[in-house]
Amino acid sequence: MATTPFIPQTITVHLGPPDSPARNVTVPFVDYLKNVAASEIYPTWPENALRANIYAQISFALNRIYTEWYRSRGYDFDITNTTAFDQSYNFGRDTFQTTDRIVEELFNDYIVRQGAIEPLFAQFCNGTTSTCEGLSQWGTVELANRGLTPFSILTNYYGDDIRIVNDAPVREAVSSYPGVPLRRGSSGNDVRILQVRLNRISNNYPAIPKIPNVNGIYDVNTEAAVRKFQEIFNLSADGVTGKATWYKINSIFNGVKRLSELDSEGLRLQDVSKLYSETLERGSSGTPVEVIQYYLSVLALANPEVLNPDIDGNFGEQTEQSVRSFQRFYGITEDGVVGRETWNAITDAYRGALDSLPQTVPELAGPLYPGSVLTEGDTGQSVEILQYYLNRIGEVYEITPVTADGVFGPQTSAAVIDFKRIFGIEPQNNAVAAATWYRIASVYSELVSSGSITEGIFPGRISTQ
């Protein structure tokens, strides 16, 4: 499920009921709509009736695509051509100039409920041999003959709380699955969406524990919620959100929210809002840029083909050239932009490089970031190193002292928040991602260099999770 709806360039139609062995065809979305209009309604109807019906047909198809109704159930198509489930589509049929013209005008407009963002599941039936709670196709003719506008016809059937979204963006449809499994230490927009969905599902399945911090960090609470979800729905209960778990969560979320029903609970913008930039490119700045610069700097130590950028949080020409060098070496489209594919490839390469690099890297202020976000509930040597750093820095700055026992508990959380507050790192929470780890290590190194503290012996090599 994307954050906000879009118009897909193509749609894949199954030419039969969902479980039938019928073939799939992938066609331009506009051509699909022209075919549906020609198959469902008569071109001789009043234009306002035609427009109302075509709005409904567009919204219906977009709802199927946006909610990944079929794909989240394991099918390899977006919609069927069977009217018992979807809307009529007769592959290869001729279409009509009258309805083609209207489709070309309206194809990137759709219906939503006010306050919701998902395309309305604009259910309809012919109104003669079949009736339903939604739009009556033949009924639209009568209303149009009475002088009603297309929008008035739609409100007659779907209620006064609808509106039309105009000029939605057109782009290639991509799977909502992040492309890599999400697990303890993962972070980003996909993790936040996962947390939102699990918390809503837990209203209907209270055995799933609530995730108190919906912050895009896959912490111990998120892992516990995923594991319980997997147990309930007979998935491998490993606490990792792979493709099967992701789409099962998506399917159950759609169901409890009734997103593909006329009486949908509605999906709010805050349900899919982003905490992080989806792409990093020239002109971007902030912590996500600092993270990618850190990863690339480490990769440059392991691979001379990757250019080494400064770690300054500003995506300028130097960082762009570093990204391009990485993309070129790893066979990714060389555009200098860090989108999902490039981000996943860089983080995977970083984790892979950890075992080939020395225990300490003076160019990057000491032990390397373990490759996953550390937060309360984590344990291990990387936590012990973090605690060591914070305690030593606390000899100069007012940072809560902690016991270096490798257990990330409340004291360690307080110390991390103290450090972030002192050094102006946002967000000021207890999560230690790559940028915060680097800053902590850098401050420690600077204090040693200045003679403010003496260099000690910190715990050995960190281990990846």
N, C-alpha and C positions, 0 to 999 in steps of 0.2 A: 504494500500500500504506500503510495507516494504521500508526501506531506500535503500538497494541494493538488486538486485534479488538473489534468491536462488533456489535450486532444492527441491521441496516438496517431502516428503516421500510418500504421497498419493495424489490422485486427485479424486474429486467427479464428475461423469458424469451423465447428465440427458439423458435418453434414448428416446429422442424425441425432438420436437421443444420446445423452452423455455416455452411457456404458456400451453403446453399439460400436461395432468395428468400422464404422463409416470413416471416410477420409477427412482430413483437415485441409482447409484452403486458407492461405494468408493473402489478404487483399487490402488495397488502400482503404482507409476508414471512410473516406468520402464515397468511394464506389460501393462499399458495403451499405451505407445509408441510402444511396440511390436505389439499390436493389430492394432493400427493406420497404422503402416508400412505395416502390412499384408493386411489391407483393402484398402489402397490407392495406393500401387505400387506393381510391380511384382518382385519376388525374382530373376528372370532370367535376369533382367536388368544389365548393366555394373555396377561394384561396385562404380565407381565414381558418377554415376547417383543416385544410392541408397543412398550414403552418403549425397549428396546435398539435396535430398528430406527429409531425416531424420533430417538434420540440420533445415530445414524449419519447419518440423512438431514439433520439440522440441520447437523452438522459438515461434511458433504460440500458443502452449499450455501455455508456460510460460508467454506470454503477457496477456492471459486471466486471469491467476492466479495473476500475479504481479499487474495488474491494478484493480483487483477485479471486472472485467467487469460485471459479472452477480450478484455477491453478493452485489455490491453497488446499484443494482437495486431491491434488496429485494428477490432475488432467493436464494435457499439454495444449490446451486451447483456451480462448477467452470467452466463447459463447457458442451455443448450438443454434441450429436453424429450425429447431422443433418448437412449435407454438405451445406445446404443453409446458415448456420450461422457459422459452425465450420468445423471440419474434421471428417471423417468417423471412427466410432468405433462400432464394432459388438460384443457385449458382449457374451462371451463364445466361440468365434471362435478359431480355431487352428491358430497358427502362424508358421513362417518359420525359419529354422535354420540360413539361410543366413542373413536375416534382423535382427533376434534376436541378432546375434553376433555384428552387427554394432551398434544397439541400446545400447547394454551393454557397448560398447566402448565410445559412444558419448553422453549418456543421460545427462551428466552434462556440456555439451558445448552448446552454443547458439549464435545467431547472434545479433549484435547491430550496430546501426549507430555510426560512430566516433563522439565523443563529447557527446553522449547520453548514458544513463545507462539502459533504459528499454529494455527488449527483443524485437527484431523487430517483428512487426506484419507481419510475413512472409506469406502474402497471396499467394495462389497457386491454380491452376486449372489443369484439365487434358490436356488441350491444343488441344483437338480434338472436343468433343461435347460441351465444354465450354472454354472460354478464359477470361483472366483477365489481370490486370496490373502487376501481380506478376509472380511467377514462373510457367512455363509450364512443367507438369510432363513428358509428352512424349517428349517435347523439350529437357529435360535433357539427354535423351537417345542419341539423335543425337549429342549433344555437347560432351558427354562422349566418343562416338565412334570416335569423331574427336581428342580425346586425352586431352581434358580439365580436369583440376583437379576439385575436388569438390568446392573449393573456387572460382576458375575461373567461374565455372557454376553459382554459386550464384551471383557473381558480374555482370555477364551477364544480370541477371534479376533484381537485387536489387540495382545495381550501385556500383561504385568504393569506395564509402565512408562507406563501412561496414567492420566489423572485427569479428573475432570469439573469444568469451570469453571461456576459457578452465577451466575445473575443478572447477566449481562453487560449493559452499558449499551445502551440503544436510542437511536439517533440517525439523522439523515438521512445517507445515503451521499454522499460527495463524492469527486471525482477526486483521486488522489494527486499528480497533476502540479501544481506550485506555482502555475500560472496565468500565470507570466511566464518567459521563458527565463533560465536561470542561466548566468553568464559570469564572466570574470575580474573580481574585486572583489565578486561576490555573497557573501552570508554567510547563515547561519541553519541551522535544523534540516534543511531540504531538501538543503542542500549536504553536510552531514555524512552523511545517508543515502546520497546519491550516492557519496560517497567510500568508505563501507563497502562498498557493492555493487561498485564498480569494483575494490577491493582483493580481494574474494572472487572475482570473475570472473577476475582476473589469475592466480589459482592454476591455472585451466584454460586460460587464454590468456596465457601468460607474456610475449608481446610487449607487453602492456599494462603500462606501468611502474607500480610501486607508488607510492601516495601516502603519503609518510612522516608527514605531520601530518594526522591525521583530526580536524580542529578546526572544521569548518563554514565554512571560508573558501576560496573558490574561487581558489586561487593558481595559480602557473605550473605546479606539478606536477599539480594537478587538471586544468587545461586540457590538458596533454600526455596524460594518461591518457584523457580524453574524446576527444581527437583520434585517438589510436591505436585506441580502441574503434570510432569512426566509420569509420575506414579498414578495419578488419577486417570490419565488418558492412555495408559498402557504403552508408554514410550520408554526407551532405555533411560533409567533415572540416574543420569550422570551429572546433572546440573549444568550441562553445556547446551547452548542453544545452537544446534546445527540446523540444516535446512528442514528436516522433518519436523523438529520442534518449533521452529520459526513459523512454518506454515500452519501447523496445528493451532498454535496460539492465535494466529491471524484468523483462522476459520472460526474458532470458538469466540473470539472477540467480536467478529462480525455477527455471530449468532446472538450473543447476549445483548448486543447493542441494536439488533434488528436492522442493520444497515441496508439490507436488501428487502425491506418491507415498507409498505406505505406509512406505517406508524413507527418508523425508525426513531430511536432515542436521539439520534443525531450525533455527528462527530464534530466537535468544536475545534476551533483553530488551536486552542491551547493543548488539545490532545495530541497534536502532531507538530507543535512548534519546535524549532531547532535551537539547541544551545550552542552549536558550533557551526562554523561555515562549512558548507557542503564542498566547496572548492577553494583552493588557495592558488593565487596567481599574482602576477605583477601588481603591486599596490596594496596587497593584503598585509596585515600586520597583527601583532598580538601573540598570545601564548601558542595557538596552533602552529603559527609560522616558526616560532622558536623550537617547538617540538620537532618539526620536520627538518629544520636546520641541524638540530642535534643529531638526529638519526643519520642524515647525510654526512655529517662530519665524521661519525663513527665509521660509516661505510667507506668513506674516502681513505681511512687508515687501513682498511682491509683490502681495498680494491683501487688501484691507481687510476682506473678508468673513470672513477667518480670524482668530480671536482669538489673541493672542500669549501663550503660557504662559511661566512661569519655567522655566529649565533647571536643575532641582535633583534630578532622578532620582526624584521622588516623584509618583505619579499621584493627585493630589487633585482637588478640585472644579474648580480652574482649568484643569487639563489636560483633564479630562473635557469641560468646556465648549468648549475649543479643538478637541478631537476632534469634538464634535457640530457645531461650526460648519463644520469641513472637510467632514464627511459631508453636511451639509445643502447646501452649495454644490455638491458633486460628485455629488449624487444617490444617495448610499449610505444604506442603512438607518441612521437616526439613533439609535444606541443608546449612544454614548459609549465604545464598546469597540473596541480595536484588534485585530481578528482578521486573517486572511489577506487578505481583500478590501481592508480599510481600509489595512493595512500596505502592500500593493502600490500602492494608489492614492496614498498619501502619498509613497512613495519615487519613484514615476513623476512626480508633480507637482513634487517637489523637483528632480529632474534637469531637468525642463522649465523650471523657474524660474531655473536658474543663468545661462542666457544673457540673461535680461532684467534681471538685477540688476547693480549697479555692481561694479567690480573689487574694491573693498574695502568692507566693511560694518562700520563702527565699533561698531554695536550688538552685533555678534557677533565682535568682536575681530579683524577683519581678513578676509583671503581666505577664501572659503567652502570647506567640505569638497567634494571633487570628485565625490561621489556613489557611490563604490565603495571598498571596503576596499583599503588599500595594504599590501603585504607584500613580503617578499624576492622579487626577480625582476622587480618592476615598474620602469618607467622613465618619464621625462617630467617636465613642468614642475611637476606637483603634488608629485612626489618631491623636486624641487629646493627648493620652498618649505618642505616638511617639514624637509629637511636644514638650510636656513637658520635656521629657528626653533630647532631643536635645538642648533645651534652657538651661537646667541646666548644661549639659556638656559644652555648649558654654561659661559658666562662667570661665572655665579653658582653653579650647581650642578655636582656631579661627574657629568657626562654625557660618554660617549665622543665625542671629536671625529670629524667625518666630512667628507669632501670633497663639497661641494655640486655634484655632477656630474649629478644627475637619475637616478642608478642606485641602486636600493635593494639594497644588498649587505650583507655581514656586519657592516660597521661601523655602517651605519644601523640594522640589526636590534639591535645592542648598545645604540645610543643610545636607541632606542625603549623597550627593556626597562629601561634605566637610568631613563628618565623615569617609566615606569609604577611602578617600585619606589619612587622618591622620593615620588611623589604618590599612592601607594596605589591604583592603578587595576588592576582585575582584568578578565580574566586577564592575568598579566604575561608576555605573549608579544610577538612583533614586529609584530603586526597593528595598523594604525591605522584604526579605524572612526570614525564621526562623533563619538562622545563623546570619544575620545582626541584627535582633531584639534582639537575645540573647546577641550579642556583645555590643549593645547599652545599654541594661539593665545592663550588667556586668560592663561596664565602669562607669555607673551612680552609681552602688552599691559600686564600689571600691573608687570612689571619696568621697562618703559619709563616708565610713569606714575610709578613710585616713584623714578625716576632711577638705578636700579641698573645699567641699560644705556642706551645712546643708541639712538634709533630709526634704523635703517638703511634701505636700499632693498632689499627682497626681490624675487625674480623676479616677473614680471608675472602676468597673469591665468591662473588654473589652467584646465586643459582637462578636460572630462568624458571618461571612457573609454567 
